[in-house]
Amino acid sequence: MTYNEAIQLFNGDAKQLADALECSHQMVYQYKKNPDKELPKVRSIVLQAKLGTYEPKKIKAKVTCKAEVI
């Protein structure tokens, strides 16, 4: 999620965005400098979780174990 996408969710209100992200207003203004750059992953997840749109991705892993009996 980019700054532009996030700020649109709060009708352009940077204070509300900062409150939702649980960060300072100064941090939000730092994001504003590069509005098309992705927000840090943690900030995106926090915002999506608060909005109820976060869906954790399931990790698929193939695990094999080899053992030798002595």
C-alpha positions in Angstrom: 0.0 0.0 0.0 1.4 3.4 -0.9 1.0 6.7 0.9 -1.5 7.9 -1.7 -3.7 4.8 -1.3 -3.5 5.1 2.5 -4.3 8.8 2.7 -7.4 8.3 0.4 -8.8 5.9 3.0 -8.9 8.8 5.4 -10.1 11.5 3.0 -6.8 13.3 3.0 -6.5 13.7 6.7 -2.9 13.0 7.7 -3.7 13.2 11.4 -6.2 10.4 11.2 -3.8 8.3 9.1 -1.1 8.8 11.8 -3.5 7.8 14.5 -4.5 4.7 12.6 -0.8 3.8 11.9 0.0 4.5 15.6 2.9 6.7 14.6 3.7 10.4 14.7 2.4 13.0 12.3 6.1 13.7 11.4 6.4 10.1 10.2 3.3 10.4 8.0 4.8 13.6 6.4 8.0 11.6 5.7 5.9 9.1 3.8 4.3 12.0 1.9 7.6 12.9 0.4 7.5 9.8 -1.8 3.7 9.3 -2.1 3.9 6.5 -4.7 6.5 4.4 -2.7 5.2 1.4 -0.7 4.7 2.0 3.0 6.8 -0.2 5.2 5.2 -3.7 5.3 4.5 -3.4 9.1 2.6 -0.1 8.6 0.6 -1.6 5.8 -0.4 -4.6 7.9 -1.3 -2.5 10.9 -3.5 -0.3 8.7 -5.2 -3.2 6.9 -5.8 -5.0 10.3 -7.5 -1.9 11.7 -9.6 -1.5 8.5 -10.5 -5.3 8.7 -9.0 -6.0 5.2 -5.9 -7.9 6.3 -5.7 -11.5 5.1 -2.6 -13.3 6.3 -0.9 -15.3 3.5 -0.5 -18.9 4.1 3.1 -20.2 3.7 3.5 -23.4 1.9 6.6 -25.3 2.7 7.8 -28.8 1.8 9.9 -30.3 4.6 11.8 -33.5 4.3 13.9 -35.2 6.9 16.4 -37.9 6.5 17.7 -39.9 9.4 20.0 -42.8 9.7 19.7 -45.4 12.4 23.0 -46.5 13.8 
